[in-house]
Amino acid sequence: MTVTHAKKKGVRGRNPFETGLPKGHFKKVREQHAKAGPTRKRQASNTKIGKRTLWNKLIWLFCAEEFDTTPKRWFQTMDASDVKAFYDWLHRSHAHRIKAHSVLHSYWRRLKMFYEHFNERAVDDVTKKDALNYIEYLGIEVWKLRRLPKDKPSGDRDDVHRILYANWVRCRKTYADERQRLQVSVGILMSLFGQRLVSLFDTCKGKKSKKGAASANNNARDYENNGKTSELEPWEIDSQSESEDISEDTLRKTGTPYIRGSMVQSWLDTCADDSSPTDDQKKAQLADVEMSDVQVDSNPSQGQPRPQSSIGSRPSRVGDRSIFSKASAATDIDSECSHNDIDVESECSKFATMNDIEDDKSDGDISLSDFRSVTDDGYNTGPEEQRVVLWRHISFHIARSRAPGQPNILLAKLSILHTKGEDNKPRVKRFVITHHPEPMLDLMGQLLALAIKDNIFAADFKSLDNIYWHEIPAHKTGMQLKIKRKELDTPVFREPEQTSTGRRTSDSIPLKASTWSRILKNLGILAGLPYSLTQYVFRRLVVNILNKSAPSSIRDQVADHDSNAFRYYIHQIVEADVQALVLGMPSDESIQAVAHSLRLEADITAPTDLMDEEKDYITRYPKIRKLAEKTRR
């Protein structure tokens, strides 16, 4: 029986949901998905590292030498006796390496992951109970492993002062440059928001993949591969010879590991030429339009006077609003010209001239403040390959002082995007940063010094007067400082590197968590602490103070202990002045109220419709004109 339905027509009689693919395409795709089997759960990078550790033990030693088989076959037939034999082998081979009883349970979690991977089902309850009973017996009665947690010291604000003093005065370490010493102080003060290493520094191990188009291509390939990752793990590859961790002798013993490859991608490749000539012609024409578009690079403006100002003088205004960001969700409009469209070539040069001011190199001309000077500088609008704190995650604001004749109040908002378990429960926390009267504890001042050192601001500030004495329009409460587009995705904390001219701070390599841990350990020794100084010392310090001074909801939000539905409604900006509570300084309630309000970035004069200049620009935009002509055909 043939089922027919009346097809709804869209604009100009076309089906608005057509895919351009041959009929029955997704029926075949469905069949390939059925053959490919279930999609694997995404796993954190550190989870994969732990699984590689266990895999190497199995393939090099346990399975190859004791059972003369492959890990795949061993897991496919694994029962309680196999698990017990593995732990007996672990006891003999790692007796002096494993000290804590919790390590045995971490091995058991990884064994269950591999079992589920190769058998596509979980370990049965009887095997679980038997294995856990033996782990408890072996670890406690035989191995005598430590069960109690180690000492977890926590300090107070005076200890923070002592550690900062050790960094600035007692530390004789030769840094690559003074920015390295300054970022250590900033890192310590930023740690007083109670965050883990993963929130501030690079905790990823191994080499990072290239960004940009390569990352986008990998994401597209992952989708086509039915959810399989493009970088296969040793237990997923087609041949063990592709794994760098396996020797040739072991390869001869172990054979080929289990892999469920992408049958979807291979079928899509064979169907690449199945589309009709009309569809191919349309795609080719659109591809020509895309390939012919050239983004015009901006050049610095020449011969234009720069604003004059000097430190110590009464403020010379940077009286143009282009140094401040507009709506954080706005998008750039880049000039693109098509070489194939002869009748618009004369207009392309004009569009390019209009957009030349967008280049960060033309910051001397800060007079233009319109739709072409906006950047996507929101904390959640950039790529997240680095998973560290970027300049994009810190927004600088000035607010008008209530006292007449006083300078503007500078504040910053720090957005914490990366937390423990973010793959399963993503959350965002934002902290307000203000000035502290003591320079050593002034995170706002030190953060501003780093920003000026990195030259991240779109305006070429000649002095701090250009910030603190900038005239805020009467209809606005505050303004946001605009950051250069090219600096938005630059890490705040960066590694030192060796160059041809000597050692200096890297321009792009984020500071590794291991480097930061070594720095803290050294500062703890210089401060005379009887225990190792770690990031968790600051975290426990903050949580203990908040436990006494703030509601439990604030404590849970800062410590990433948000519960169920409550975390979906709580304000992303932490309501308590954590900086003031931890450092023991009075909190300026008026500034906190402005920082938490919507009026900080409100502009009553903002246009509610497109300006005539924008409408004219869009209607004459070469690429839009070409696409409009295609849709009219």
N, C-alpha and C positions, 0 to 999 in steps of 0.2 A: 504494500500500500504506500502511496506517495503522499506525503504531508505537505501541504502548501499553505502559505500565510501571505496576507496582503503586506507588501513592503511599503513602509513609510518613507516618503521622499523628504529629503532635506532641502536646502537652498538650491535653486536652479534644477530641481528634479533629481538630485544626487542622494545616494544613501550616505547619511552623515557618519556612519560607523564602518565603512568599508575599509578593509586592510590592504587591498592591492595584491593579496595572495590568491593562489588557485583554489577552487572549490574543493572542500574535503581536506584542506591542509591541516587543520587542527585536529581532525579525527586521526590522522596519521601521527601527529605529535602526541596525542593522548596514548596511542599504542606504544610509542617509544618510551613515554614516561612510565607506563605499566611495566615494560621490560626492564627499565633502569632500576626500578625498586625505590625504596624510601630515600628521601633526602636526608643527609647527615646533619646533625645538629651543629651549629656554629660553636667553636670553642675558642677560648682566649689563648693568646700566644703563650702565656706561661703554662697553661694546661698542656699544650702541645709539647713544650719543652720537657715537662715531667713525663709525658708519654714516651718521648724519644729516649729518655734516660732508661726507662724500664725496657723499651724495645731493644736497645743495644745490649742490655744484660741478657735478654732472652736469646737474641739471635747470635751473639758472640759466644756465650758461655753455656747458659742453662739448657736451652733446647738443643743446641748443636752438639754439645759434649755429653750431656747426660741422657738425652732421649733420641739423639740422632734424627731429628725431625725439624720441621719449620715451625715458627711461632703460630702461623695460621692453623696448621693441623693440630698443634697442641691445644690451642684455644677452642677449636671445634669439638674436641673430645674432653675438655677440661671438666673435672668433677672435684669433689672435696679432697680426695686423696692427692690429686695433682697440686692443688693449692697448698696442702700441708707439705708436700715434698719441696715445693718452691721456697717456702719459708724456712724449712730445715737447711736448704742450700744457702739461703740468705744469712742464716745464723752462722754457718761455718765460714762463709766468704767475707762477711761484713761485720764480724763480731766487734771489732774495734773502731768501726766507722759510724755505726748507728748508735746514738745515745738516748734518743727520746722514744717513748712508746708510740707516740702519735705518728711516727714515720711508718710504722708497720701498717697503720690504717690508711695512710696515703697510698702505699703500694696496693692495698686491697681495692681502693677506689679505681686505680688505673687498670688493675686486672679485670674488674667488672666492665670498664669501658671497652677494653679490647674484646672481651667475650661477647658483648652486645654488638660490637662492630662486625665480627665475623659470623655470628650466628643469627643476628637480627632478632634477638629476643634477650630478655634479662635473665640473670642467674636465678634459678629456682630457690624458693625459701629454705628448703632443707639444706641445700649446699651453703647458702648464706649463713645460716645458724651454726652449722658444723665448722665452717671456716673461721667465723668470728670467735667461737669458743676456743679454737686452737690458737688463734692469734693472741688472745688474752692469756692463755696458759703459757705459751712460749715466751711472750714478752715480759710477763710478770714473774713467773715461777722459775723459768730457766735462764732467760737472758738478763733479768734484773734491770730492765730499762727504766729510765726516769719517767715518772708519771706526773709529778707536780710541776707546775709552770715555773719558769725562771723568775727571779726578782724583777719587778717592773717599777723602777723608780720614777717619781714625778717631782718636778721642781716648782718654783714660784717665779714671780716677776723679777726678784732680785737675782735669781740664777740666770735669767735671760740677760740682765745687765752684765753679769760676770762673763758670760760667754761672748757677748758682743765686745766687751773690753779686751778679751783675749784675742779676738779677731783683729781689732784695730791697733792694739798697743803691743801685746805680747807675742803675737805671731811673727816669726822671722822668715816665713816661707816666701820664696821669690815667685811671685805670680807673673804670668805672661804680660799683663798690664794691670793698671790700677782698677780697670773696670771689673776684673776678676774678683778683687777684694771687695769692691762695692756690691757686686751681685751676691756674694756670700752673706753680707749683712742684710740685703734685701730678701734673700731666701730664708734667713732665720726669722725675720720679722713677718714675712708672709706665712711661715709655718705656724705662727701664733694664731692663725685662723683654724687650727686643728685639723689640717688636711694630711692625707697620706702622701707617700712619695709619688704614687701614680698620678696624683692631681697636679703636681708641679713639675716633675722631672721625667726624663726618658727612662722608662722601666723596660722597654722592649729590648730583647737580646738578639744578637745577630745583625746582619746587614739589612738595611731597609730597601724596599723596592723603589724604583724611580717614580716620580710623581707625574702629574699632568696627563698627557694622552695615554701613556702606558698604563696608568692606574685606571683610567676610564675604559680602556680596552680590556683590561683584566676583569673589571666588573661586568662588562657585557659578555665576556667569554664565560664567566661563572654562571650567568643566567642561562646561557645556551647549553651549558654543561649540566643542566638539571640540578643546579645547586651545588655541584662539586667545586672545591677550591682549585684555582689554577696552579698553585704551587703544591704539588702532591707530597704527602708525607711518606717516609720509608715503607710503612705498611699499606700504602695505597698505590704505589707505582706499579706499572706493568711488568717491569723486570727489576730484580734486585741489583743489577749492574748499574742502575741509575742512581742508587743511593751511595753517597760519599762515605757513609759510616760502616760499610760492609766490605770485608776483604774478599779476595778471589777464592781463598780456601773455604771460607764460610759459604760463599755463593755455591760452590760445587756441592756442599753438603745440604744446603737448605732449600734449593729450588726456587720456585716463583711464588711470591706472596699473593694474597687475595686482593683483587681489585675489581670494582664495579665501574667500568669506564663509562664515557658518555656516548650512548648510542643515539641520543637526540641530535648531537652536533653532527655526527657522521651522516645521519639521514638528511639534515638540513643542507649539508654541503651538496648532496646528490640532487636535491630539489631546487638548487639555486637557479637553474635555467628553466624551471617549469612555468614561470609567469608568462603572460601574454605579451606579444610585441608592443601593444599599446601601453601597457604598464611599464615595460622596460624603457620605452621612449620617454614617458613622463619622468621616470626616475633619473634617466640620463640627463634630461633637460634641467631638472632640479639640482642634480649633482654638478652640472656645469655652472649653474648660478652660484652654488656654494663654493666651488673651487676657484671661481673667478673673483670672489670677493676678497679684497685685500684691506686689512686693517691698517690705517694710516698711523705711522709713528709720529709722536709729538716731538717738537723741537723747542728748546727754550727761547723765549722771546728775547729779542735783542734791543739794546739801547733804551730800555725802560728804567726809569729811576726806581730805586728801592727805598722803602720807608726809612727815615733817619731816626735813630734813637741812641741813647747812650745810657750806660748803667749809672745810676745815681741821679739822673735828671728826673724832673717831674714828667710823668709819662707822656711819651708821644704815642698817640693812639695808632693801633693797627685797625683803622676804622672801616675795614672791609670785612663783611661777614663770611667771606670764602675760607677763612682760616678755621671756621667752625663747621662741623658736619651738619647736614640737614637730616631728613628722616633716615634712620638707620636701615630701613627696609627698602630704600630706593635703589635703583639700578643704574649702571652706567649706560650711556648711549654712545657707542663708539662709531666713528666714521668709517664706512666701508664703501668701496667703489668697485664697479664691475668694468673690466677692460673690454668686455664683449658688447657693452651697450654704448654705442658711439654718441648717441644724442644726449647722454648725461655726463660725458667725460668732462665737459667744461664746468659742470657744477661740482664735480668731485673735489677739485682743488679748493673751491670755496668752503665745502664742508670740512675738508681737512684743516683749513686755516682756522675755522671756528673751533675745532676740537684740539688744536695744538696746545691749548692751555691746559689740557688734562694731564699732560706728562708731568711727573713729579719734578722734573728738572727745571720747569718754568715757575718755580715757587716764588721767584722774585716778583712776579706780577700776581698779586693777590686781590686785585680789584674786582674780578668777575665772580659773581656769586649767583649762578643760575642752574638750570637743570643739567648742564654739562660738567659741573664741578662736583657732583655728588659721587661718593664711593660706597660700595657695599661693605661698610665697616662694622656691621653687627657681629656680636660674638658668636652667632650660630650660622653665619652665612658663608664661611670659608671651608676649605678642605680640612680633613681631620686625620691626615696620614701620620702626622708627627705625634699627636696625642700628648702634647705638653702645653704649657701656658704660652700663648702667643700675644703679641701686641694687640691683636684683634680682640682678645679677651679682656682687655683693660680699656675702659673709656674714661677720658679726662673731661671734667666739667668745671665751669666757673659759675658761681652763684653770686647775686648781688648782696652785698653786706647791708644789714638793716641799719647800721650806724652810718650816718652821712659822713662823707670825707674819708671813709675807710676803704682799703683795697678789696678787690673781689675775693671770695672764698674759693679756694681750689679744693676739689675733691675728686676721687676716682672710684670707679666701680669695678671690682675684680670678679669675673665670672669663672666659676669652677665647673668645667664640663666633664672632666674625667674622674671617675670614682671607682671604687672597688665594685665589681659586678655590674658595670655600666652596660655590658652587652645584653643583660637580661632586664635590668631596671635602670634605664637612663634617667638621669636627673640633673638639674642645673641649680647651683647655688650662687648667689651674688652677695659680695661683701662690700660695704662702704668704707673707704679709706680717707681719713682726714689728717691734718697736720698734728704732730705731737710737739709740745714745747721743748723737749730735749732732743737735740739733733741726732744723738745715737739711736734713739727710739723712733725717729720720725720716718716712718715708711713712705709717707706721701712725698716728702722732700727727696729721699733717696731714689724713689721710683721716678720722679721727675728728672733727677740727674741722669739716670740711665736712659730715659727717653731722649733727653737733649744730646747725650753722648752718641746715641744711635741715630740721631737726626731723623726722628720718625714723624715730626709734625710737618704738615703741608706749608705752614707759614715759616718764614725765615726770621725767627725771633732774634732781635738784637740784644734784648735784655729781658729780665723777668718782669719788668714793668709792662711789657707788651701783653703779658698774661694777667697779672694782678690788677692792672689799671685799665684794662680794655673796657670801653664803654658798652654796657649792655643796653639794648633798646628798652624803652620804658614799658613796652607791652610784653616783655619777656622776663621771666624770673632767672633764667640761667641759659648758658650756651655750652655746647660740646665742642672741644677742640678737634679739628679734623686731622686725621692721620694719613700719611701718604699711602697710596694703594699698594706700592711695592713693599712697604714695611709691615703691612697688616699681618702677614703670615710668617713673620720673623720671630723665632723663639726669644723670650725674655732672658732666659738663662741659657748660656751657650758654652761649649767646650773651648779650651785653648787649642791652638793649632800651630804647627811649625810652617813658616813660609820662607821664601828666599831672603826676606829682609829681617827675619827673626821670628820670635814667638809673639802671638797676639791672639785676641779673642776671635773665634771663628764667626763668619757672617751668617752661617746657616745651621751648623751642627748643634743640636740641643744638648744641654748638660745631662749626662747620664746619671742615673740614680746611684750607681756604684761610685762615681766620682764624688757626688755629694756626700755619700756615706763616709768616704775616707776623709773628707774635709771636716765633717762633724766629729769624727773620732779623734782627729788631731786637735781640734779646738777643745774637746773634752779633757784631753791630757793637759793642754796649756792652762785650762781653767782649774786644774787640780781636782777634777771629779773622780771619785773612787770607782766609777762604773763607766761603761762605754756609752758615749753620747750618741743617740740615734734619733731618727725622726719621730719615733713613738714617744720619746720623752716630752717633746713639745705638744704632741697630740694629747697625751694624758694630762699635761698641765692645763691645757685649755678646757678639756672636758670636765676636769675636777672643779675648775673655777666656775664654769657655767652651771654645774650641778648645784652650786651653792647660791648663785646670783641670778639665774635666769630660769624661766619655766622649762618644764621637761620637753615641750614641743621644740623650743629653740635648741636645747641640748641635742635632741635626736636629729634635728635638721643639720646641725653643724657636724655631728659625728657620723652622718650617713646611716642613722638608725630609724629612718622614716618608716612609719607603719601604715600599710594598706592604703585605704582611701584617703587618709589624712594628707598624704604627700601630694595628692593631685590638686588640692585646694590651697595649700599653704603658699604664702608669698615666696617667690624665688629669692628676693632680697631678704637676707636675714634681718629680722626686726631688731634684735639686740645689737648694741654697739660693742661688738666682740673686742675690737681693738682697745676701747676704753676700759672694758672690764678686765682684760688680761694685763694691761699695762698700768692699771690703777690711776687713770687720769679722768677728770670730769668729762662727761659727754655733753656736747652742745645739742640740746634737743631741737632747736630751731633748724640747725643744719641737717640733722637726721630726718626731720620731717620733710624738708625739701628734697633730700636725696631719695626718700621713699615715695615721693609723690609723682603724679603724672605731669605736674606743671613745670618740672625742671626743664623739659625739652619742648614744652608747649609753645606755639606761636599763633596768636590770634589772627595775624595778618597772612598766614599761609594761604595760598590760592586753593580754591575748591574746584577749579576746573583747569584744563590745560590752557596755558598762555597762548596768545596768537603766534608767538615765535616758535613755540613747540609744535603747534598744529601745522604751521608752514614747513617746519623742519621735517616732520613725519611724512607729509604728503609729497615732499620732493626727495625723500630718502631713496637712493637708487635701488637698494635691495627690496624695499617694500613695494616700489613701483613694479619691479619685475615679477614679484610673487603675485601682486594684484592682477597683472596681465595674465598670468597663468591660470588663475582661478576664474577669470572671465571667459576663457576659451571653452 
